[in-house]
Amino acid sequence: MKEYAHREIETKWQAYWEENALHKTDEDKTKPTYYALEQFPYPSGDGLHMGHVRVYSIGDVIARFRKMNGYRVLHPMGADAFGLPAENAAIQRGVNPREWTLNNMERIRKEQALLGGSYDWDRYVGTCLPDYYQFTQWLFLLFYERGLAYRKKASVNWCPSCATVLANEQVEDGKCWRCGSEVIKKELEQWFLRITDYAERLLDGLDTLPKWPDKIKTMQRNWIGKSKGANVTFSLPSVGKEVSVFTTRPDTLYGVTYMVLAPEHPLVPQLIKGNEQEQEILDFIQTMRKSTELERTATDVEKIGYDTGSKAIHPLTGEEIPIWIANYVLFDYGTGAVMGVPAHDERDFVFASKYNLPIKVVVQPDGEKLAEPLTEAFTGEGKLVSSSSFDGINNRAAITAIADHLEQQNKGGSVTNYRLRDWLISRQRYWGTPIPIIYCDDCGIVPVPKDQLPVVLPEDVVFDGKSNPLATSETFVHTTCPTCGGKARRETDTMDTFIDSSWYYFRYVDAKNEEIPFAKEKADEWLPVKEYIGGIEHAVLHLLYSRFFTKVLHDAGMVSVDEPFESLLAQGMVLRDGAKMSKSKGNVVSPLEIIEKYGADTARLFILFAAPPERDLEWSDAGVEGSYRFIKRVWRLVHENQALFENKASSSDLSQEAKELRRLTHQTIQKVTVEIGERNHFNTAVSAVMELVNGISSYPASEDRGVLRDALENAVLLLSPFVPHLAEELWQVMGHTESITLASWPTFDPAALVQDEVEIMVQINGKNREKLVVASTASREEIEATALANEKIKSLIAEKTVRKVIVVPKKLVNVVVG
C-alpha cells in the first residue's frame, strides 16, 4: 500500500486544479447561482494566522459543497491592502508602502493556495491597485454628486501616534483602534459621508436579515442609537441666540433648573465674558479638548462643571435658569447642550447635589408623595405636579402632550434622534485612496472628472512620520483646475480604508470592467452574497458601512439589492491556553508549520471539527494528531479495499450486517447534507463521517462487497469539501478519471433508512433484564408475546403473577410482576 504523503499529494492536486481551471466561475446560466465569500485579508508582514485558516476553511467547505450540489459558485478572493500598518512598516524599513504591500499580497496568495482554497483567482482584487481604487474614487464622486459627500470644519478624533483622524467607530475606550494610543480632539477641515441620511433604513433593514446573528444586529441597533423625544428651544438673551436641547423626557420639562453646554460649544466664549473665573474656564475648555470621550463620560468619572454666569430662559415658564458647562456633555453628540432635571435624572442629580443647584420634583409616584429633600433621583412612572396645566397627567402621556405644546408655541416639538454620526473619511496619510477633489481659488471645490481617474498616488513623497506625506509631493499637490484651466491644488487627504472594503464584493462580480465599477446585470446576477464569513469584530464598522454603500448604490440604480449579505457567519476566535493567539503571549501556532508537518487537509479538518464555527476554538496539539490519524485511517481503508473498485458486482440479497452499513451510509449522507447545507455545523458533519468510517472498519470481510464499496465512495465524497486533496487522490484510486470537484453530491435513499429489525430492552419491574431483536413493524401484541416467550424472562418471572405488560414500540417492554 502506498504511504500517505501529504506534501506530494497536496502539491499534485493544487497544480491540477490550477492547470485545469477547475475553480473558475461556471458560466452555465441554467444553474442557480451561489455567492460564497470570506472577508479578504489585510496583507501584513506576518502572513496568515490560524484565524485566517478557520475562516477560509469554512468558506471553502461551503463553496465546494454548493458546487457539488449543482450551483454555479462565485468564490473570489482579494486583499484589503491600503492602511496605516503598511505605511508605518514601510517607514520603519525605508521602503515604499507599495513594494511592501505587493510582496505581502503575493505571499498571502501563495499561503491561501497551500490551504487548498477553491478561489477563482481571475477575479482577484487588491484595493491598493489603481485598477481598483480608480473606482473607489468613482464611487466617491457618485456620493458627492448625490449630496452625500461634503467637507466641513469639525472637532475630530486625532491619533497623535498615527498622525491621522479617526472615525468615532475607530475609537475604542478612548484609544486608537489600530495602535492603542490615547485619542485627542482637534479642529480640522474634513470630508464626511452622510450615513445619517440612511439611519432609519439601516435600522429597518436589520429586520429583513433573519440569517444574521441576533448579537450583531443588536450591536448595529445600539450603534445607530435611535431615540424618540423632543427638541426644546431655550433663548439666551445675553448673546441674542437660541439653543436647542434634545430630550427623551419632555414630561419633566417643568423640572428643569439649569442648562449645561459642552465646553467646546461655540457660544461659551461669549457667555463667560466678564466672568471672574473666565481664565480658569478657558483653561478647563482646553483640557476638555484634549480629553477622550471615555475620560469625560464614564459613569465613574467625577462630574466637573463651571457656572458661565449667563442665563437661559425656560421656554414654557419664562424663568431664568443658570447656564453651566461640564465635562460630561460632548459637543458632537446631540446639540452639545442638555437640560438639567436633577429630580428625575440620576446624572443630573449627582451634578446638582455637588454644586447646590435647585432640585424640583415634577413627577410623583401614583398614590404617594416623594419625601423631600430627595436622596436620589426618581426615574419611575407617576403623575405630573408643578407642571402648570399638565398637572395630574400620567408622565408617559405627558411626553406627547408637552411635545405637542412646544410645537404649538414654536419652542420645539417631537423629534427622533440618532446616536449615529456622519462618517468621517479623511485621513492624513499616504497609503490610501486619494480623494478626487481639486481646490481652485476661482471655482472653489471641483471634483476630478471621471475620465481623468484614477488620481494616482505619487512616488516623490517624504515619510517623516509627522506630516501628511501627500502634502510633500509638489507634482501631486500642484495641478490645473478642470473647470477654468487655472492653477489649483489637489486634496491631500486619503480615504478611510473602510471605504475600500465597503464595496469590494461588488467588484468581484465584474473584476475586469475598465469603464465602470461593475455592470448592473452582473451585480443582479450574483448579489446578495449568500454566505458571508468573517469575524464579529467587524459587526459595526465594516458591516454597517457595507450596508450603507449598498443602499446608496441601490438608490443610484446601480444594483437591485439594498442589503449586501443574505446570511452572515461570524466565526469565533482560535485560542491557545484560553487566550487569543498573539506574538506577545508567545502562544502562536504557525499555519505553515502545521501544513508542512501534517498537511493542509489535517489543518482544515481539525479546525472545522474542533468546535462549532460561531464559538471560540481551543487549539489542541492532540486534536491535530487525532485528525491526522483519521485521515491516514481513511487512506488505509480505501487502499486495503482497492480491488473493490475494479469489481463493481453487488448483491441484492443483503444480510442484516450489510443492511446496517447501507443504512448507516445513507443516514450519514442525510445528516452531513443538513449539517452543511442548512445549519453550518461543520463539526457535527465531520463527526457523522467519522461514525461512518467506524462502521466501515468493523464491517465483516464475509459480507457483501458492493455495500462496502458504496460506503467508502460516499465517505470520500462527503469528506471532499473538508479534505479536498485527500479526496481527489482517493477518488482516483477508486478508478474515477474525473476530478471529485466535478462530482455530484450524494443523495440518500429514504428506503435505505428504514430498519427491518430493532433492538428493544426487556425490563422486569423497571430493571433491565434482557435485549431482544424484533421486526421493526411488529405490533404491540407481537412484541409482548416475544418478550414473555423469552427463556430468560420466563425463568425470572416463574411463580410470579404478571400484573401488567407495558410496551413502548421500538424501545422497551416492562413486565410488572407481583
C-alpha positions in Angstrom: 0.0 0.0 0.0 1.3 3.4 -1.0 2.1 5.6 2.1 0.1 8.7 2.7 2.5 11.5 1.6 0.6 14.8 2.2 3.2 17.1 0.7 3.3 15.2 -2.6 -0.5 14.8 -2.8 -1.4 18.4 -2.0 1.2 19.8 -4.4 -0.1 17.5 -7.1 -3.7 18.4 -6.8 -3.2 22.1 -6.3 -1.3 22.2 -9.6 -4.0 20.1 -11.3 -6.8 22.5 -10.2 -4.8 25.4 -11.5 -3.8 23.9 -14.8 -7.4 22.8 -15.5 -9.1 26.0 -14.2 -11.4 23.9 -12.0 -12.2 26.8 -9.7 -13.0 29.2 -12.4 -16.6 30.5 -12.0 -19.0 28.4 -14.0 -20.8 30.5 -16.7 -23.7 27.9 -17.3 -26.7 30.2 -16.9 -29.0 27.2 -16.4 -27.7 26.6 -13.0 -28.7 28.5 -9.9 -26.1 31.0 -8.5 -24.4 30.9 -5.1 -22.0 33.6 -3.9 -19.8 32.4 -1.1 -17.4 35.0 0.3 -14.9 35.2 3.2 -13.7 38.6 4.3 -10.5 39.3 2.5 -7.2 39.6 4.4 -5.0 42.5 5.2 -1.6 41.7 3.7 0.6 42.2 6.8 4.1 41.0 7.1 3.1 38.2 9.4 1.2 36.2 6.7 -1.7 34.0 7.6 -2.6 33.0 11.1 -4.9 30.3 12.5 -7.9 32.7 12.5 -7.4 33.0 8.7 -7.2 29.2 8.4 -10.5 28.9 10.1 -12.4 31.5 8.1 -11.0 30.3 4.8 -11.7 26.6 5.6 -15.3 27.4 6.5 -15.8 29.4 3.2 -14.2 26.7 1.1 -16.4 23.9 2.5 -19.4 26.0 1.7 -18.2 26.8 -1.8 -17.3 23.2 -2.6 -20.5 21.8 -1.2 -22.6 24.1 -3.2 -20.7 23.4 -6.4 -21.3 19.6 -5.9 -25.0 20.3 -5.4 -25.3 21.8 -8.8 -24.8 25.5 -8.2 -22.5 27.7 -10.2 -20.5 29.2 -7.4 -18.7 32.6 -7.2 -15.9 32.2 -4.7 -13.4 35.0 -5.1 -10.5 36.4 -3.0 -8.5 39.6 -2.8 -6.6 41.8 -0.4 -7.7 44.8 1.8 -4.3 46.4 1.0 -4.4 50.1 2.0 -3.9 51.3 5.5 -1.7 52.6 8.3 0.2 49.4 9.2 1.6 49.2 5.7 2.7 52.8 5.8 4.2 52.5 9.2 6.0 49.3 8.3 7.4 50.9 5.2 8.7 53.9 7.1 10.4 51.5 9.6 12.0 49.6 6.7 12.8 52.6 4.5 10.8 51.2 1.5 7.7 52.4 -0.3 4.4 51.0 1.1 3.5 49.8 -2.4 6.6 47.5 -2.5 6.0 46.2 1.0 2.3 45.6 0.4 2.6 43.9 -3.0 5.2 41.5 -1.7 2.9 40.6 1.2 -0.1 40.2 -1.1 1.8 37.7 -3.2 3.0 35.8 -0.1 -0.6 35.5 1.3 -1.9 34.4 -2.1 0.6 31.5 -2.1 -0.3 30.6 1.5 -4.0 30.6 0.7 -3.3 28.3 -2.3 -1.4 25.9 0.1 -4.6 25.6 2.1 -6.4 24.3 -1.0 -8.9 27.1 -1.3 -11.2 26.8 -4.4 -10.9 30.5 -5.4 -11.5 32.0 -8.8 -8.1 33.8 -8.9 -9.0 35.5 -12.2 -11.3 37.8 -10.1 -8.6 38.8 -7.6 -8.8 42.4 -6.4 -6.2 44.4 -4.4 -7.6 47.6 -3.0 -4.2 49.4 -3.4 -4.1 48.7 -7.2 -5.0 51.6 -9.4 -7.5 49.5 -11.4 -9.4 49.1 -8.2 -9.0 52.4 -6.4 -9.9 54.2 -9.7 -13.4 53.0 -9.0 -13.3 53.7 -5.3 -12.7 57.3 -6.4 -15.5 56.9 -9.0 -17.9 56.0 -6.2 -16.8 58.9 -4.0 -17.7 61.2 -6.9 -21.1 59.4 -7.1 -21.7 60.2 -3.4 -20.6 63.8 -4.0 -23.0 64.2 -6.9 -25.8 62.9 -4.8 -25.1 65.3 -1.9 -23.8 62.5 0.3 -20.1 63.6 0.5 -19.3 67.0 2.0 -16.5 68.9 3.6 -16.7 70.9 6.9 -14.5 72.1 9.8 -15.1 69.8 12.7 -13.7 68.7 16.0 -12.3 65.3 15.1 -10.7 62.4 16.8 -6.9 62.6 16.4 -4.4 59.9 17.0 -1.0 61.5 17.8 0.9 58.3 17.2 -0.7 57.5 13.7 -0.9 61.3 12.9 -4.3 60.9 11.4 -8.0 61.4 12.0 -10.2 58.5 13.2 -14.0 58.0 12.8 -16.0 57.6 16.0 -16.3 53.9 15.3 -12.5 53.6 15.3 -12.1 55.0 18.8 -12.3 52.1 21.3 -12.4 53.1 25.0 -10.8 56.5 24.2 -8.0 54.8 22.3 -7.0 54.3 18.6 -8.3 51.0 17.3 -5.0 50.4 15.5 -2.2 51.4 17.9 -3.9 51.9 21.2 -2.7 55.5 21.7 -4.9 57.9 23.6 -7.1 59.9 21.2 -7.4 63.7 21.4 -9.8 66.2 19.8 -8.6 68.5 17.0 -10.3 71.1 14.7 -9.7 70.3 11.0 -11.4 70.6 7.6 -12.5 67.1 6.8 -14.6 65.1 4.3 -17.7 63.3 5.6 -20.3 60.9 4.1 -23.9 61.4 5.1 -24.6 58.0 6.6 -27.1 59.6 9.0 -29.4 60.1 6.0 -29.7 56.4 6.0 -30.1 55.8 9.7 -33.7 54.7 9.6 -33.2 52.5 6.6 -30.2 50.9 8.2 -32.3 50.1 11.2 -35.3 48.8 9.2 -33.1 46.7 7.0 -31.9 44.6 10.0 -35.5 43.2 10.3 -35.1 41.7 6.8 -32.0 39.7 7.7 -33.2 36.6 9.6 -29.9 34.7 8.8 -27.8 37.3 10.6 -26.8 36.6 14.3 -29.0 38.5 16.7 -25.9 39.7 18.6 -24.6 41.5 15.5 -28.0 43.1 14.7 -28.2 44.3 18.3 -24.8 45.8 18.1 -25.8 47.7 15.0 -29.1 48.9 16.5 -27.2 50.2 19.6 -24.6 52.0 17.4 -27.3 53.7 15.3 -29.0 54.5 18.7 -32.5 55.6 17.7 -34.3 57.5 20.4 -37.6 59.4 20.3 -38.2 62.6 22.3 -38.5 66.3 21.7 -36.4 69.3 20.9 -36.7 72.1 23.3 -35.6 75.7 22.4 -34.2 77.9 25.1 -33.4 81.5 24.4 -30.1 83.1 25.6 -30.8 86.8 25.9 -27.2 87.8 26.9 -25.9 86.8 23.5 -29.2 87.1 21.5 -29.2 83.4 20.5 -31.2 80.3 21.0 -30.1 76.8 21.9 -31.9 73.6 21.1 -31.8 70.7 23.5 -32.9 67.1 22.7 -34.6 65.2 25.5 -36.3 61.8 25.7 -38.2 63.2 28.8 -40.1 66.3 27.8 -42.6 65.3 30.5 -40.0 66.6 33.0 -39.6 70.0 31.3 -41.1 71.9 34.2 -38.4 70.4 36.5 -35.5 72.0 34.6 -33.4 74.0 37.0 -30.2 74.6 34.9 -28.7 74.1 31.4 -25.3 72.5 30.6 -23.3 73.2 27.4 -20.4 71.3 26.2 -17.1 73.2 27.0 -16.4 73.3 23.2 -19.7 74.9 22.4 -19.0 78.0 20.2 -21.3 80.2 22.4 -19.3 79.5 25.5 -16.6 82.2 25.0 -19.4 84.8 24.7 -21.3 83.5 27.7 -18.3 83.7 30.0 -17.3 87.2 29.1 -16.6 89.2 32.3 -16.9 86.0 34.5 -14.4 86.3 37.4 -13.4 82.7 36.6 -13.1 83.4 32.8 -9.4 82.3 32.5 -9.9 79.3 34.7 -12.9 78.3 32.5 -10.8 78.8 29.3 -8.1 76.5 30.7 -10.8 73.9 31.6 -12.0 74.1 28.0 -8.6 73.4 26.6 -8.2 70.4 29.0 -11.5 69.1 27.7 -10.5 69.4 24.1 -7.6 67.0 24.9 -9.6 64.6 26.9 -11.1 61.4 25.4 -14.8 60.7 25.4 -14.3 57.9 27.9 -12.5 60.2 30.3 -15.4 62.5 30.2 -18.5 60.3 30.1 -17.8 57.1 32.0 -20.2 56.5 34.9 -17.4 56.5 37.5 -15.8 59.8 36.3 -16.4 62.8 38.5 -18.7 65.4 37.1 -16.9 68.7 36.8 -18.6 72.0 35.9 -18.4 75.8 35.8 -21.2 78.4 36.0 -20.9 80.7 33.0 -22.7 83.5 34.8 -25.2 83.7 32.0 -28.9 82.7 32.0 -31.2 80.8 29.7 -35.0 81.5 29.5 -37.2 78.5 30.1 -39.5 78.2 27.0 -42.7 77.5 29.0 -42.3 79.2 32.3 -40.2 82.2 31.3 -38.0 81.6 34.3 -34.2 82.3 34.2 -32.1 79.3 34.7 -28.3 79.2 35.0 -26.1 78.1 32.2 -23.2 75.8 33.1 -20.5 73.9 31.2 -19.5 70.4 32.3 -17.1 67.6 31.2 -19.9 65.1 30.7 -21.5 67.0 27.8 -20.0 66.4 24.4 -20.3 68.9 21.6 -20.5 66.3 18.8 -23.4 64.4 20.4 -26.9 65.8 20.1 -26.8 69.6 20.1 -24.0 69.9 22.6 -26.5 71.1 25.2 -28.6 69.3 27.8 -31.3 70.5 30.2 -30.7 69.6 33.9 -33.6 67.9 35.6 -32.0 66.7 38.8 -35.1 65.3 40.5 -35.7 62.8 37.7 -32.3 62.0 36.2 -29.5 60.2 38.1 -26.6 62.0 36.4 -28.3 65.4 36.8 -29.0 64.6 40.5 -25.3 64.0 41.2 -24.3 67.2 39.4 -26.9 69.3 41.1 -26.1 67.9 44.5 -22.4 68.6 44.1 -22.9 72.3 43.0 -26.0 73.0 45.2 -28.3 73.6 42.2 -32.1 73.6 42.8 -33.9 70.2 42.6 -37.6 70.5 41.7 -39.9 67.5 41.7 -42.4 67.4 38.8 -43.3 63.6 38.8 -44.8 62.0 41.9 -45.4 58.2 42.1 -49.0 57.2 41.9 -50.7 57.1 45.4 -47.8 58.6 47.3 -45.6 61.6 47.6 -41.8 61.7 47.5 -40.1 62.7 50.7 -38.0 65.9 50.2 -35.2 66.7 50.1 -34.6 63.8 47.7 -31.8 61.4 48.5 -31.8 60.2 44.9 -33.5 60.9 41.6 -36.9 59.4 41.0 -37.0 57.9 37.5 -40.1 55.9 37.7 -43.6 56.5 36.4 -46.2 58.7 38.0 -48.3 61.8 37.7 -47.1 65.3 36.9 -47.1 68.0 39.6 -45.9 71.6 39.5 -46.3 71.5 35.7 -49.0 74.1 35.0 -51.9 72.8 33.0 -50.3 69.3 32.8 -50.7 68.5 36.5 -52.3 65.2 37.2 -51.5 63.7 33.8 -49.5 60.4 33.7 -46.0 61.2 32.8 -46.0 58.8 29.8 -49.0 60.6 28.3 -47.3 63.9 29.1 -44.3 63.1 26.9 -46.5 63.6 23.8 -48.7 66.3 25.2 -45.8 68.6 26.2 -44.0 67.9 22.9 -47.2 69.0 21.0 -47.5 72.1 23.2 -43.9 73.1 22.5 -44.6 72.8 18.8 -47.7 75.0 19.1 -45.5 77.6 20.9 -42.8 77.3 18.3 -40.4 76.3 21.0 -39.6 72.8 19.7 -41.6 69.6 19.2 -41.4 65.8 18.8 -38.3 64.5 17.0 -36.4 61.3 16.5 -32.7 61.4 17.3 -29.8 59.0 16.4 -26.5 58.3 18.1 -25.0 57.6 14.7 -22.9 60.5 13.3 -21.8 61.1 9.7 -18.9 59.1 8.6 -15.6 61.0 8.8 -13.5 59.6 5.9 -10.5 62.0 5.7 -7.1 60.5 6.6 -3.8 62.5 6.7 -1.7 59.6 5.4 -0.2 58.4 2.1 -1.2 54.8 1.8 -4.9 55.1 0.9 -7.1 56.1 -1.9 -6.6 59.8 -2.8 -9.8 61.9 -2.5 -10.5 63.0 -6.1 -11.1 66.7 -5.4 -9.3 69.8 -6.6 -9.4 73.3 -5.0 -9.4 76.3 -7.2 -9.3 79.9 -5.9 -11.8 80.9 -8.6 -14.0 77.8 -8.9 -13.9 76.5 -5.3 -14.3 72.8 -4.8 -14.0 71.0 -8.1 -14.4 67.2 -8.5 -11.9 65.4 -10.7 -13.7 64.4 -13.9 -14.3 60.6 -14.0 -12.5 60.3 -17.3 -9.3 61.6 -15.5 -9.4 58.8 -12.9 -7.5 57.3 -11.2 -5.8 60.1 -9.3 -2.6 58.0 -8.8 -0.5 58.1 -5.6 2.8 59.9 -6.4 6.3 58.5 -5.7 8.0 61.7 -4.7 6.8 61.9 -1.1 8.6 62.3 2.2 7.8 59.9 5.0 8.8 61.6 8.3 6.0 60.2 10.5 5.0 63.8 11.4 3.1 65.2 8.5 0.8 64.1 5.6 3.2 62.6 3.1 1.0 63.5 0.1 1.3 67.2 1.0 5.1 66.9 0.4 4.7 65.9 -3.2 5.0 69.1 -5.4 4.0 67.1 -8.5 0.8 65.9 -6.8 -0.3 69.0 -5.0 0.0 71.5 -7.9 -2.4 70.9 -10.8 -4.8 72.8 -13.1 -8.4 73.3 -12.5 -10.6 71.0 -14.7 -13.2 73.8 -15.0 -11.2 77.0 -15.7 -7.7 75.7 -16.5 -6.1 77.9 -13.9 -3.7 77.0 -11.1 -5.2 74.7 -8.5 -4.2 72.3 -5.8 -5.2 68.7 -5.1 -6.8 67.4 -1.9 -4.0 65.7 0.0 -6.2 63.6 2.4 -6.8 60.0 1.5 -9.9 58.0 2.3 -10.6 55.8 5.3 -9.7 52.3 4.3 -13.1 51.1 5.3 -14.3 52.8 2.1 -12.3 50.3 0.1 -13.9 47.3 1.8 -17.4 48.7 1.7 -17.9 47.7 -2.0 -15.3 45.1 -2.9 -17.9 42.3 -3.0 -19.5 44.2 -6.0 -16.2 44.4 -7.9 -15.7 40.7 -7.7 -18.8 40.1 -10.0 -17.1 42.2 -12.8 -13.5 42.5 -11.8 -12.1 43.2 -15.3 -14.5 46.1 -16.2 -12.4 49.1 -17.2 -15.3 51.5 -17.7 -17.4 51.4 -14.5 -17.1 49.7 -11.1 -19.3 46.9 -12.2 -22.2 46.2 -14.6 -25.7 46.2 -13.0 -26.7 43.0 -14.8 -23.7 41.1 -13.3 -24.4 42.5 -9.8 -28.0 41.5 -10.1 -26.9 38.0 -11.3 -24.9 37.3 -8.1 -26.0 39.6 -5.3 -26.7 39.4 -2.4 -23.8 37.3 -1.1 -25.5 34.1 0.0 -23.0 33.4 2.8 -20.5 36.0 4.2 -17.9 34.7 6.6 -15.7 36.7 8.9 -15.0 38.0 12.4 -17.5 39.5 14.8 -15.1 42.4 15.4 -16.4 43.9 12.1 -20.0 44.0 13.4 -20.3 47.8 13.5 -17.5 49.1 11.2 -17.3 47.1 8.1 -20.8 45.6 8.1 -22.6 48.9 8.8 -20.6 50.7 6.1 -21.2 48.0 3.6 -24.9 48.1 4.2 -24.8 51.9 3.8 -22.9 51.7 0.5 -25.3 49.1 -0.9 -28.3 51.3 -0.1 -26.7 54.3 -1.9 -25.8 52.2 -4.9 -29.4 50.8 -4.9 -30.8 54.4 -4.9 -28.4 55.3 -7.7 -29.9 52.5 -9.8 -26.6 50.5 -9.9 -27.9 47.4 -8.1 -31.3 45.9 -7.3 -30.5 44.7 -3.8 -30.3 47.1 -0.8 -28.7 44.6 1.6 -25.4 43.0 0.6 -25.2 39.9 2.7 -28.1 37.4 3.0 -26.5 35.2 5.6 -23.7 36.1 8.0 -21.5 33.6 9.7 -19.4 35.2 12.4 -16.8 32.7 13.4 -15.2 32.6 16.9 -11.5 33.1 17.7 -8.8 30.5 17.8 -7.4 30.3 21.3 -4.5 28.6 22.9 -4.3 28.0 26.7 -7.5 30.0 26.9 -6.1 33.2 25.3 -6.3 34.6 21.8 -3.1 33.7 19.8 -0.6 36.6 19.7 3.1 37.1 19.5 3.2 39.0 22.8 1.7 36.0 24.6 4.0 33.6 22.8 1.2 31.2 22.1 1.1 31.5 18.3 0.8 28.3 16.1 2.1 28.8 12.6 -0.3 27.5 9.9 2.7 26.9 7.6 4.4 24.7 10.1 1.2 22.7 10.6 0.8 22.3 6.8 4.4 21.2 6.5 4.2 18.6 9.2 0.7 17.3 8.8 -0.7 18.8 5.6 -3.4 21.3 4.8 -6.1 18.7 4.9 -5.2 18.0 8.6 -5.2 21.7 9.4 -8.6 22.1 7.8 -10.1 19.0 9.3 -9.0 19.8 12.8 -10.1 23.4 12.8 -13.5 22.5 11.4 -14.1 19.5 13.7 -12.9 21.0 17.0 -15.8 23.4 17.6 -18.9 24.9 16.0 -17.9 27.8 13.8 -19.5 30.6 15.8 -17.8 29.5 19.0 -14.2 30.1 20.1 -11.9 27.2 19.3 -9.2 26.0 21.8 -6.1 24.8 19.9 -5.1 21.3 20.7 -1.9 19.6 19.5 -3.5 16.2 20.4 -6.6 17.2 18.3 -4.3 17.9 15.3 -2.7 14.5 15.8 -6.1 12.9 16.0 -7.2 14.5 12.8 -4.0 13.3 11.1 -4.6 9.7 12.3 -8.2 9.8 11.0 -7.0 10.9 7.5 -4.5 8.1 7.4 -7.2 5.7 8.5 -9.4 6.6 5.6 -6.4 6.4 3.4 -5.7 2.8 4.5 -9.3 1.7 4.3 -9.5 2.7 0.6 -6.2 1.2 -0.3 -6.9 -2.0 1.5 -10.1 -2.4 -0.4 -8.8 -1.1 -3.8 -9.9 -4.3 -5.5 -13.5 -3.5 -4.8 -13.4 -0.6 -7.2 -12.3 -2.9 -10.1 -15.1 -5.3 -9.4 -18.4 -3.5 -9.5 -20.5 -6.6 -8.6 -23.1 -6.3 -5.9 -25.8 -8.5 -4.4 -29.5 -7.6 -4.0 -29.9 -10.1 -1.2 -28.3 -8.4 1.8 -27.6 -9.8 5.2 -28.6 -7.8 8.3 -25.0 -6.6 8.7 -24.9 -5.4 5.1 -28.3 -3.6 5.5 -27.0 -1.9 8.7 -23.9 -0.5 6.8 -26.1 0.6 3.9 -28.5 2.3 6.4 -25.6 4.0 8.2 -24.2 5.2 4.8 -27.5 6.9 3.9 -28.1 8.2 7.3 -24.7 9.9 7.1 -25.4 11.4 3.7 -28.7 12.8 5.1 -27.0 14.2 8.2 -24.0 15.7 6.5 -26.1 17.3 3.9 -28.3 19.0 6.5 -25.4 20.0 8.8 -23.5 21.8 6.0 -26.3 23.0 3.8 -28.8 24.2 6.4 -27.0 24.6 9.7 -23.3 25.4 9.0 -22.5 22.8 11.7 -19.3 21.5 10.2 -18.1 19.8 13.4 -21.1 17.5 13.6 -20.9 16.8 9.9 -17.3 15.6 10.3 -18.3 13.6 13.4 -21.0 11.9 11.3 -18.5 10.8 8.7 -16.2 9.5 11.4 -19.0 7.3 12.7 -19.5 6.0 9.1 -15.8 5.2 8.9 -16.1 3.3 12.2 -18.9 1.3 10.7 -16.8 0.6 7.6 -13.9 -0.5 9.7 -16.0 -3.0 11.7 -17.8 -4.4 8.6 -17.2 -8.2 8.4 -15.0 -9.3 5.4 -17.5 -12.0 4.6 -20.3 -9.5 3.9 -21.4 -8.0 0.6 -18.6 -6.1 -1.0 -20.8 -3.8 -3.0 -22.3 -2.2 0.1 -18.7 -1.7 1.4 -17.7 -0.1 -1.9 -20.6 2.3 -1.8 -19.9 3.2 1.8 -16.3 4.0 1.0 -17.1 6.1 -2.1 -19.8 8.1 -0.2 -17.4 8.6 2.7 -14.8 10.1 0.4 -17.5 12.3 -1.4 -18.8 13.6 2.0 -15.2 14.4 3.1 -14.2 16.1 -0.1 -15.2 19.7 0.9 -13.2 19.3 4.2 -10.1 17.5 2.9 -10.1 18.1 -0.9 -6.6 16.9 -1.6 -7.1 13.5 0.1 -10.5 13.1 -1.5 -9.0 13.8 -5.0 -6.3 11.2 -4.6 -8.6 8.6 -3.2 -11.2 9.3 -5.9 -8.6 8.5 -8.4 -7.6 5.3 -6.5 -11.2 4.3 -6.7 -10.9 4.4 -10.5 -12.6 7.7 -11.3 -10.9 9.7 -14.1 -12.8 13.0 -13.5 -11.9 15.3 -10.6 -14.0 14.9 -7.5 -14.5 18.6 -7.7 -16.8 17.9 -10.6 -18.7 15.0 -9.0 -22.2 15.4 -7.7 -23.0 15.4 -4.1 -24.5 12.1 -3.0 -28.2 11.7 -2.2 -29.7 9.5 0.4 -32.2 6.7 -0.3 -35.2 7.0 2.1 -35.8 3.3 1.7 -32.4 2.5 3.0 -33.1 4.4 6.2 -35.9 2.0 7.2 -34.8 -0.6 9.7 -36.0 -4.2 9.2 -35.3 -5.1 12.8 -34.8 -3.1 16.0 -33.3 -4.0 19.3 -35.5 -3.4 22.4 -34.9 -3.7 26.1 -37.0 -6.0 28.3 -37.4 -4.9 31.9 -38.9 -6.6 34.9 -40.4 -4.0 37.3 -38.3 -1.3 35.6 -35.0 -3.1 35.8 -33.2 -4.1 32.5 -33.0 -7.8 32.2 -32.7 -8.8 28.5 -32.4 -7.5 25.0 -34.5 -8.7 22.1 -34.3 -8.2 18.3 -37.8 -7.9 16.7 -39.1 -6.8 13.4 -39.4 -3.0 13.2 -43.0 -3.5 12.0 -44.0 -5.7 15.0 -47.3 -4.8 16.7 -47.5 -4.3 20.5 -49.1 -7.7 20.9 -46.3 -9.4 18.9 -43.6 -7.6 20.9 -45.3 -8.6 24.2 -45.6 -12.2 23.1 -42.0 -12.4 22.1 -40.8 -10.9 25.4 -42.9 -13.3 27.5 -41.7 -16.3 25.4 -38.1 -15.5 26.0 -36.5 -18.3 28.1 -34.6 -15.9 30.4 -37.6 -13.8 31.1 -39.8 -16.9 31.7 -37.3 -18.1 34.3 -37.2 -14.7 36.1 -41.0 -14.4 36.4 -41.7 -18.0 37.2 -44.1 -18.5 40.1 -44.9 -14.7 40.0 -48.0 -13.0 38.9 -47.8 -10.8 35.8 -49.8 -7.7 36.7 -49.2 -5.6 33.6 -47.0 -5.5 30.5 -46.1 -2.1 29.2 -44.9 -1.9 25.6 -43.1 1.1 24.1 -42.7 0.2 20.4 -39.0 0.1 19.1 -37.7 0.8 22.6 -38.7 -1.4 25.5 -41.1 -3.8 27.2 -41.6 -3.6 31.0 -43.2 -6.6 32.7 -44.7 -5.7 36.0 -45.0 -8.7 38.3 -46.1 -9.1 42.0 
